Amino acid sequence: MTHRAEAPLHRSPLARALAEGALLRFGQSSATCEVTVLAQAPAELAYLTSLMGAEATFRLIETNGGCRIYIPKHPRQGCALARDIGLHAARLLSAEYGGGDLKVPIARVWRVATYSINGLSVRTIARRLCVSEDTVNNIRSCLRLTNRPRGGTHGA
């Protein structure tokens, strides 16, 4: 279920994308469930999303957000990066950063929006991001998302 924001006067590009329903569906590699990802990533992620797409960028952030990771020059099937984002995306990333390190952004707001439109509870989102429920609620408020129940097991 997608939540559309009301039309505030000033909205971030992420909030605007959420309001316009700019979504992308993909199946997570580590689970059989399907996750809806905002196709419009924040500006600071524009280069990564243009390089390998919103899906792979989101997976990279979910698995490595906030960390500096080594990007192999020639990723092969089964390497950590290929397991995280897929071999094709790993090769695209290595064409640009191969043999070097990449500091993966946390992208907290993008993740809160993405998890919220997938119906995850505030508590589950807080646990996934290692932040307080108040932080999740504050981000959701800035994005003008309606509040969900605090508990729940959806997405746990």
C-alpha positions as a printed Julia matrix, in Angstrom:
156×3 Matrix{Float64}:
  0.0     0.0     0.0
  1.46    3.34   -1.03
  0.88    6.4     1.12
  0.66    9.63   -0.78
  1.61   12.84    0.92
 -0.59   15.9     0.79
  0.69   18.76   -1.33
  2.8    20.88    1.03
  4.38   24.09   -0.22
  7.96   22.92    0.31
  8.93   19.31   -0.23
 12.21   17.55   -0.58
 12.78   15.63   -3.83
 12.31   12.41   -1.87
  8.99   13.56   -0.41
  7.89   14.73   -3.86
  8.81   11.37   -5.39
  6.89    9.58   -2.66
  3.86   11.79   -3.26
  4.04   11.12   -6.98
  4.32    7.4    -6.46
  7.76    7.04   -8.06
  8.26    3.44   -7.06
 10.27    0.47   -8.24
  9.52   -3.12   -7.26
 12.19   -5.74   -6.83
 12.72   -9.01   -5.02
 15.34   -8.98   -2.31
 18.16  -11.45   -2.79
 18.18  -12.5     0.85
 14.43  -12.99    1.1
 11.59  -14.09   -1.09
  9.45  -11.06   -0.27
  9.14   -8.22   -2.71
 10.14   -4.74   -1.62
  9.0    -1.51   -3.19
 11.84    1.0    -3.48
 11.51    4.65   -4.26
 12.95    4.99   -7.75
 13.82    8.61   -6.99
 16.75    8.4    -4.61
 18.06   11.44   -2.73
 20.43   13.74   -4.63
 23.5    12.49   -2.76
 22.83    9.03   -4.2
 22.17   10.2    -7.75
 25.52    9.05   -9.08
 25.2     5.56   -7.61
 21.62    5.15   -8.83
 22.53    6.38  -12.31
 25.46    3.96  -12.34
 23.72    0.78  -11.18
 20.04    1.6   -10.58
 17.87    2.26   -7.54
 17.44   -1.43   -6.68
 21.15   -2.23   -6.44
 21.88    1.06   -4.67
 19.24    0.29   -2.05
 20.65   -3.21   -1.53
 24.17   -1.78   -1.2
 22.97    0.66    1.44
 20.99   -2.0     3.31
 23.99   -4.29    3.55
 26.85   -1.79    3.87
 25.4     1.62    4.78
 27.8     3.73    6.82
 30.81    1.54    6.02
 33.8     1.91    3.77
 33.99   -1.15    1.53
 36.57   -2.42   -0.93
 35.35   -2.68   -4.52
 37.16   -5.49   -6.36
 38.59   -4.75   -9.8
 37.02   -7.87  -11.27
 34.09   -9.06   -9.14
 33.13  -12.68   -9.63
 30.02  -14.64   -8.84
 30.0   -15.42   -5.13
 32.15  -12.49   -3.97
 30.65  -10.46   -1.12
 29.75   -7.5    -3.31
 28.05   -9.7    -5.92
 26.08  -11.46   -3.16
 24.96   -8.1    -1.8
 23.93   -6.33   -5.01
 24.14   -8.88   -7.81
 26.98   -9.61  -10.21
 25.86   -7.21  -12.93
 25.62   -4.26  -10.5
 28.93   -5.26   -8.88
 30.63   -5.12  -12.28
 29.1    -1.72  -13.03
 30.32   -0.43   -9.68
 33.78   -1.92  -10.17
 34.13   -0.22  -13.56
 34.06    3.08  -11.67
 35.55    2.23   -8.27
 37.37   -1.08   -8.86
 40.48   -1.53   -6.76
 39.46    1.24   -4.39
 37.25    1.89   -1.42
 33.75    3.31   -1.43
 32.11    4.93    1.58
 28.52    3.76    1.39
 26.03    6.37    2.61
 23.46    5.5     5.26
 20.53    7.11    3.4
 18.33    6.98    6.48
 15.47    9.07    5.08
 15.29    7.07    1.84
 15.23    3.84    3.82
 12.52    5.08    6.21
 10.37    6.12    3.24
 10.97    2.83    1.45
 10.25    0.68    4.49
  7.17    2.78    5.32
  5.58    2.35    1.91
  6.14   -1.37    2.32
  4.05   -1.36    5.49
  6.8    -1.98    8.04
  5.94   -0.78   11.52
  7.76    2.13   13.12
  9.3    -0.3    15.6
 10.58   -2.6    12.83
 12.03    0.33   10.89
 13.72    1.63   14.05
 15.29   -1.77   14.65
 16.52   -2.09   11.06
 18.12    1.35   11.18
 19.33    1.13   14.8
 17.57    4.38   15.68
 14.79    5.28   18.08
 11.12    5.09   17.18
 11.0     8.86   17.73
 13.63    9.32   15.01
 11.58    7.22   12.6
  8.43    9.17   13.47
 10.26   12.48   12.95
 11.47   11.4     9.51
  8.01   10.13    8.59
  6.54   13.44    9.74
  8.96   15.38    7.52
  7.92   13.17    4.61
  4.26   13.67    5.56
  3.63    9.95    5.91
  0.74    8.85    8.07
  1.69    7.14   11.31
  1.45    3.38   11.56
  1.02    1.32   14.69
  4.15    1.31   16.87
  4.37   -2.45   17.21
  3.46   -5.17   14.82
  5.41   -7.93   13.26
  5.15   -6.98    9.6
  8.61   -7.07    8.11
 10.24   -8.25   11.32
